[in-house]
């Protein structure tokens, strides 16, 4: 089950800070096999939820082009779905949305998508 949720999750606006390093938070995707034997999985497994923003924060949209989050999902999936799995593509979406900003009277508006996943395998779409 896959869910992509484009909605605000509160009224806070994400603040930005400068980072001197980056980490890949999605490197360790588990497999269904342990020592060559199938492992038992929970009923709640194989669920993936992608939120447009982190808990408590606003999600932004361009008045003509729409949601930053959905725009980036479309761009990334069109370009990479033939050879990358879902978590790699969503890492690209998070990075792309995180690089967007909108200048306001109070500074810059930023947004960071958030994932919740219980996927047990890499999910490929492989469009024809």
C-alpha positions in Angstrom: 0.0 0.0 0.0 1.4 3.4 -1.1 0.1 6.7 0.2 1.3 10.1 -1.0 -0.3 12.8 1.2 -0.2 16.4 0.0 -1.5 18.4 3.0 -0.3 20.7 5.7 0.5 19.0 9.0 0.3 22.1 11.1 0.8 25.9 10.8 4.6 26.1 11.5 6.9 27.1 8.8 10.1 25.0 8.5 13.3 26.9 9.3 16.5 26.3 7.2 20.0 25.8 8.5 23.3 25.3 6.7 24.7 21.8 6.8 28.3 20.8 6.3 27.5 17.1 5.6 24.8 15.0 4.1 23.8 11.4 4.9 21.8 8.9 3.0 18.9 8.0 5.4 17.6 5.2 3.2 20.6 3.0 2.7 19.5 0.1 4.8 16.5 -1.4 3.2 15.9 -4.9 4.7 15.3 -8.0 2.7 12.7 -10.7 3.4 15.4 -13.3 3.8 17.6 -13.9 6.9 20.4 -16.5 6.5 18.6 -17.9 3.4 15.3 -18.5 5.3 12.1 -16.4 4.9 11.3 -14.2 7.9 7.9 -13.6 9.3 6.4 -10.2 8.5 3.8 -8.2 10.3 0.3 -7.4 8.9 1.3 -3.7 8.9 4.3 -4.3 6.7 4.5 -3.3 3.1 3.1 0.1 3.9 4.6 3.3 2.6 3.4 6.8 3.4 5.0 10.0 2.0 4.0 13.3 3.5 4.5 16.6 1.8 6.0 18.0 5.0 7.1 17.2 8.4 4.7 17.0 11.4 3.5 20.4 12.5 4.5 22.2 9.4 2.9 23.8 6.4 3.0 22.4 2.8 3.4 25.0 0.0 2.1 25.3 -3.5 2.8 27.5 -6.5 -0.4 29.4 -7.5 -0.2 28.1 -11.1 1.9 24.9 -11.0 0.6 23.5 -7.7 2.2 21.6 -4.9 6.0 21.6 -4.6 5.8 18.0 -3.4 3.6 16.6 -6.2 5.6 18.6 -8.8 8.8 17.0 -7.7 7.3 13.5 -7.4 6.2 13.8 -11.0 9.6 15.1 -12.2 11.6 12.4 -10.4 9.3 9.5 -11.2 9.2 10.4 -14.9 13.0 10.6 -15.1 14.1 7.7 -12.8 11.2 5.1 -12.4 12.6 2.9 -15.2 15.7 2.0 -13.2 15.5 3.2 -9.6 13.4 1.9 -6.7 10.8 3.9 -4.7 13.0 4.9 -1.7 15.9 6.2 -4.0 13.4 8.2 -5.9 11.8 9.6 -2.8 15.2 10.6 -1.5 15.6 12.6 -4.6 12.2 14.2 -4.1 13.1 15.1 -0.5 16.3 16.7 -1.7 14.6 18.6 -4.5 11.8 19.9 -2.4 14.3 20.8 0.4 16.2 23.0 -2.1 13.1 25.0 -3.0 12.2 28.2 -1.1 9.8 31.1 -1.4 10.8 34.6 -0.1 8.3 36.2 2.2 8.2 39.3 4.4 9.3 37.0 7.3 12.2 35.4 5.5 12.2 32.2 3.4 9.6 29.5 3.4 11.1 26.0 3.2 9.6 22.5 3.2 10.9 19.0 3.8 8.8 16.0 2.9 8.7 13.1 5.4 8.5 9.3 4.9 7.1 6.5 7.0 7.9 3.1 5.5 7.6 -0.6 6.5 8.5 -1.8 3.0 10.5 -5.1 3.3 11.9 -5.0 -0.2 12.9 -2.5 -2.8 9.9 -1.5 -4.9 10.5 -0.9 -8.6 7.8 0.4 -11.0 9.5 -0.5 -14.3 7.2 1.4 -16.6 7.0 0.0 -20.2 
